[in-house]
């Protein structure tokens, strides 16, 4: 079977099953994202245990990986669009304290626990750093599914997750010894200045100018273009496209076009790319690791 056909088949089956199982899970009051991840775990491991299925489905190729990354970019863009930056700023103190606690606590406890298990200082520190990382995509999706993203708690959690991501990037550079931590911090500051300060005053005018080039779903196309531009800039500067798409969403929230595009972005996100991201996340998990006692012990601790 040709690669293109395999890709289409994989996407179609993943999307249909993700929505079916996601819907069943939602009926129990649990966020549907759990069902989507479970579909990925099932399909990914079916291919793993029954290699002949790899002739029909492929979860590890660049195309499926790319479309899943596009899903998380859209999800954070949608989260930004649905968030009022003024409400986000109002939770600054709670979000900052949450971020500090959410970084320091798992870092220290992760280091001590793995050090106790016999890991070296460098390995223990690396594991502690990994435990500080917040799955911002999962956090956002669960809050959306539960309808609490726009609440004060939701805003505080979202703000903390974003700050946690920036700190996590810096810690990973320290832990791996790859990259220049000072240059990365400078790039982050420059990125925030460019997107939040310059973008804040420029994007509104750009969207206003596009009214001259009115065409079918043109506003949606311009908005997605700006989202991808911000994501590309963030990815280029410090490998974090989702931070760029989130800030693009925050800026788009204040434009007059906000009410026009929000439902279209939600449709593309929930109806196509976002479920594929979570299916891909699940497909990465090799369930054979649970047969290893050292893995189970580490997970338990």
Number of C-alpha atoms within 10 A of each C-alpha: 9 8 14 10 12 17 17 15 15 18 20 14 13 23 20 15 19 25 20 15 18 22 17 14 17 16 10 9 10 16 19 24 24 19 25 30 23 20 30 26 21 17 22 25 19 16 18 16 11 9 12 11 13 15 12 17 24 22 23 12 10 10 14 19 16 11 18 22 20 20 24 25 27 27 31 28 32 29 26 22 27 20 24 17 18 9 14 21 13 13 19 15 12 16 24 18 13 18 23 14 13 18 22 14 14 18 22 16 15 23 24 16 16 20 18 11 14 10 15 13 13 13 16 24 24 20 20 26 26 17 19 24 21 19 12 22 20 15 15 21 22 18 20 18 15 14 11 14 22 18 14 15 15 20 25 25 24 25 22 25 24 20 18 23 21 17 18 19 19 19 22 19 15 16 18 12 10 9 13 12 16 10 12 17 16 13 16 17 11 13 19 17 13 14 20 16 12 11 20 19 12 14 19 17 12 13 18 15 11 13 12 8 10 10 10 8 11 14 20 17 13 15 22 19 12 21 25 21 16 25 26 17 19 22 15 12 17 19 13 18 24 29 27 25 31 25 26 29 30 24 27 29 23 17 17 12 17 18 14 13 23 19 12 13 19 19 12 15 22 17 13 19 22 28 30 31 26 28 29 26 20 22 25 14 15 14 13 10 11 11 9 9 10 12 12 12 10 12 9 7 11
